[in-house]
């Protein structure tokens, strides 16, 4: 890993921990980001963390660009030795796979896809070497995912699956992005899954939808009353397949204000995870059974 | 006090100077694309420079007023009428109760800013009144204004009509030059491609909005060969999804550069080759489709000097209107 620093115009410092994605790079980026936040450097106006990088926005009328970059570089050694452990939460997200709404959308934009003859799911299963879409979906939802970034649009989580790299699902993005994606669609692009928090453009392969809103600017959804954005970096997600009846039941419960997401507090320790992936994941998912 | 929307225009939104602090969650700063124009409009009517006004792109709205209101229009050049009588841009004038404010055809620029004495008084959303339509946040129910909307206006501090010495405004050269600081993933491009990016003439594409401005007409990008990093995706323009900044220039598929603007997406999987400097962001908000544009490479020192010049210009205007 070789940390790279660059200016993004005259108001941003871009820090790339690694060119490739890994949880190690995520944790170093997170630690360095936290160190920069704790240093309370005058002129820093916002810090945006990403998967294996982060960006610091600063006011060059308050701090010179060279100085802010030097201050961040000074903190690098601290980040490298800090704990790769996170007090976080695991959340069960219901997903209705192969639903009619994302299916209608992906068929409407077929000419923008690598494989116009099939569905996104057929394509993703085939290029990842699965015999059936069922086997592919099993791999997708049986092991948890880690929220490594929140962004693109309002509250959209990027998720990285907690499995060995050779088991990571990877798919290309659409050749040309769709101009429409149903709100709360679940998709995957590169090695990242996402939940589209709002309706709009998108390039990820689609194969399901959740009935659970994750962004609510009106703050009327019961669990989004305190803050309109649900996800934070470091959250862990366990997908739970649901059928149409269950999807509609949850949707109605959300509307009635009676739906409560299943959430349990957990600790994620990267060294423990690397030493025993299956065991760590089993413990994480076990936490959901206790609630 | 309020005004009523008779015709909304093409896409007219409530904007102030934005809501910084939520980009890390994908909610952009937003606010007026041409911040200079909004600030001056507010100065003219005696508001705080960050008060909320209307931003109208390509076409003005038609508004009626329920009380005498001091109004200023800045930004793009567009004829202004109060009950059919012309009014000057970059000036403050009174619209009386019952009168109608409307606009003629756009002559130059892209966006007008309408300030109202007292400022638009819609509810704050995350500290700002700016409309972010993608996230249905701010403004009027998170959307552009629509016919029939009644928009509340705060308490005015003055009703004094006045105008501005236009010599205090920045001249715009043609073709428009957008100054760029290279960096970010600039190293992904071959030296020949880097030189061509600045040599080529580009034009503003029709896909130009508050999220970003797309340009076409220049040569496609040429990338330095490499094995794509894990998680990035297979296209040479792909990176492991990272942060985007305001003004950053991405080139999806290596084809057409997009400069992200006030309603930027906060991150994604395309490489960025640098960013338009902060002093030139306002200028982008006044570009019409098909406008010829050149990107000009500058150093950090030049970027900061341009920033200081912009600040000085605002200070002079503030002094002139104090």
HADDOCK unambig.tbl for C-alpha pairs under 7 A between the chains (distance, minus, plus):
assign (segid A and resid 6 and name CA) (segid B and resid 183 and name CA) 5.90 0.50 0.50
assign (segid A and resid 6 and name CA) (segid B and resid 184 and name CA) 5.51 0.50 0.50
assign (segid A and resid 7 and name CA) (segid B and resid 183 and name CA) 6.06 0.50 0.50
assign (segid A and resid 7 and name CA) (segid B and resid 184 and name CA) 6.60 0.50 0.50
assign (segid A and resid 8 and name CA) (segid B and resid 183 and name CA) 6.35 0.50 0.50
assign (segid A and resid 8 and name CA) (segid B and resid 184 and name CA) 6.05 0.50 0.50
assign (segid A and resid 8 and name CA) (segid B and resid 245 and name CA) 6.89 0.50 0.50
assign (segid A and resid 8 and name CA) (segid B and resid 248 and name CA) 6.82 0.50 0.50
assign (segid A and resid 8 and name CA) (segid B and resid 274 and name CA) 5.93 0.50 0.50
assign (segid A and resid 8 and name CA) (segid B and resid 275 and name CA) 5.72 0.50 0.50
assign (segid A and resid 9 and name CA) (segid B and resid 181 and name CA) 5.36 0.50 0.50
assign (segid A and resid 9 and name CA) (segid B and resid 274 and name CA) 6.53 0.50 0.50
assign (segid A and resid 9 and name CA) (segid B and resid 275 and name CA) 4.66 0.50 0.50
assign (segid A and resid 9 and name CA) (segid B and resid 276 and name CA) 6.19 0.50 0.50
assign (segid A and resid 9 and name CA) (segid B and resid 277 and name CA) 5.30 0.50 0.50
assign (segid A and resid 10 and name CA) (segid B and resid 277 and name CA) 6.02 0.50 0.50
assign (segid A and resid 10 and name CA) (segid B and resid 278 and name CA) 6.53 0.50 0.50
assign (segid A and resid 10 and name CA) (segid B and resid 300 and name CA) 6.67 0.50 0.50
assign (segid A and resid 10 and name CA) (segid B and resid 303 and name CA) 6.59 0.50 0.50
assign (segid A and resid 14 and name CA) (segid B and resid 184 and name CA) 6.80 0.50 0.50
assign (segid A and resid 19 and name CA) (segid B and resid 229 and name CA) 6.01 0.50 0.50
assign (segid A and resid 19 and name CA) (segid B and resid 240 and name CA) 6.83 0.50 0.50
assign (segid A and resid 20 and name CA) (segid B and resid 229 and name CA) 4.69 0.50 0.50
assign (segid A and resid 20 and name CA) (segid B and resid 230 and name CA) 4.89 0.50 0.50
assign (segid A and resid 20 and name CA) (segid B and resid 231 and name CA) 6.21 0.50 0.50
assign (segid A and resid 20 and name CA) (segid B and resid 232 and name CA) 6.95 0.50 0.50
assign (segid A and resid 20 and name CA) (segid B and resid 240 and name CA) 6.34 0.50 0.50
assign (segid A and resid 21 and name CA) (segid B and resid 230 and name CA) 5.90 0.50 0.50
assign (segid A and resid 21 and name CA) (segid B and resid 231 and name CA) 5.47 0.50 0.50
assign (segid A and resid 21 and name CA) (segid B and resid 240 and name CA) 6.37 0.50 0.50
assign (segid A and resid 46 and name CA) (segid B and resid 21 and name CA) 5.88 0.50 0.50
assign (segid A and resid 47 and name CA) (segid B and resid 24 and name CA) 6.76 0.50 0.50
assign (segid A and resid 48 and name CA) (segid B and resid 23 and name CA) 6.80 0.50 0.50
assign (segid A and resid 48 and name CA) (segid B and resid 24 and name CA) 4.37 0.50 0.50
assign (segid A and resid 48 and name CA) (segid B and resid 243 and name CA) 6.88 0.50 0.50
assign (segid A and resid 49 and name CA) (segid B and resid 24 and name CA) 6.57 0.50 0.50
assign (segid A and resid 50 and name CA) (segid B and resid 242 and name CA) 5.19 0.50 0.50
assign (segid A and resid 50 and name CA) (segid B and resid 243 and name CA) 5.96 0.50 0.50
assign (segid A and resid 51 and name CA) (segid B and resid 241 and name CA) 6.57 0.50 0.50
assign (segid A and resid 51 and name CA) (segid B and resid 242 and name CA) 6.38 0.50 0.50
assign (segid A and resid 53 and name CA) (segid B and resid 242 and name CA) 6.17 0.50 0.50
assign (segid A and resid 54 and name CA) (segid B and resid 243 and name CA) 6.43 0.50 0.50
assign (segid A and resid 55 and name CA) (segid B and resid 243 and name CA) 6.33 0.50 0.50
assign (segid A and resid 150 and name CA) (segid B and resid 24 and name CA) 6.83 0.50 0.50
assign (segid A and resid 150 and name CA) (segid B and resid 25 and name CA) 5.32 0.50 0.50
assign (segid A and resid 150 and name CA) (segid B and resid 26 and name CA) 6.47 0.50 0.50
assign (segid A and resid 151 and name CA) (segid B and resid 24 and name CA) 6.43 0.50 0.50
assign (segid A and resid 151 and name CA) (segid B and resid 25 and name CA) 5.05 0.50 0.50
assign (segid A and resid 151 and name CA) (segid B and resid 26 and name CA) 3.70 0.50 0.50
assign (segid A and resid 151 and name CA) (segid B and resid 266 and name CA) 5.49 0.50 0.50
assign (segid A and resid 151 and name CA) (segid B and resid 267 and name CA) 6.00 0.50 0.50
assign (segid A and resid 152 and name CA) (segid B and resid 26 and name CA) 5.30 0.50 0.50
assign (segid A and resid 152 and name CA) (segid B and resid 265 and name CA) 4.65 0.50 0.50
assign (segid A and resid 152 and name CA) (segid B and resid 266 and name CA) 4.61 0.50 0.50
assign (segid A and resid 152 and name CA) (segid B and resid 267 and name CA) 4.67 0.50 0.50
assign (segid A and resid 152 and name CA) (segid B and resid 268 and name CA) 6.06 0.50 0.50
assign (segid A and resid 153 and name CA) (segid B and resid 26 and name CA) 4.59 0.50 0.50
assign (segid A and resid 153 and name CA) (segid B and resid 27 and name CA) 6.31 0.50 0.50
assign (segid A and resid 153 and name CA) (segid B and resid 265 and name CA) 5.52 0.50 0.50
assign (segid A and resid 153 and name CA) (segid B and resid 266 and name CA) 6.61 0.50 0.50
assign (segid A and resid 154 and name CA) (segid B and resid 25 and name CA) 6.21 0.50 0.50
assign (segid A and resid 154 and name CA) (segid B and resid 26 and name CA) 4.38 0.50 0.50
assign (segid A and resid 154 and name CA) (segid B and resid 27 and name CA) 4.83 0.50 0.50
assign (segid A and resid 154 and name CA) (segid B and resid 135 and name CA) 5.96 0.50 0.50
assign (segid A and resid 155 and name CA) (segid B and resid 25 and name CA) 5.25 0.50 0.50
assign (segid A and resid 155 and name CA) (segid B and resid 26 and name CA) 5.59 0.50 0.50
assign (segid A and resid 156 and name CA) (segid B and resid 26 and name CA) 6.98 0.50 0.50
assign (segid A and resid 172 and name CA) (segid B and resid 233 and name CA) 5.70 0.50 0.50
assign (segid A and resid 172 and name CA) (segid B and resid 234 and name CA) 6.60 0.50 0.50
assign (segid A and resid 190 and name CA) (segid B and resid 231 and name CA) 5.34 0.50 0.50
assign (segid A and resid 190 and name CA) (segid B and resid 232 and name CA) 5.92 0.50 0.50
assign (segid A and resid 190 and name CA) (segid B and resid 233 and name CA) 4.82 0.50 0.50
assign (segid A and resid 191 and name CA) (segid B and resid 231 and name CA) 5.02 0.50 0.50
assign (segid A and resid 198 and name CA) (segid B and resid 135 and name CA) 6.80 0.50 0.50
assign (segid A and resid 217 and name CA) (segid B and resid 136 and name CA) 6.58 0.50 0.50
assign (segid A and resid 217 and name CA) (segid B and resid 137 and name CA) 5.90 0.50 0.50
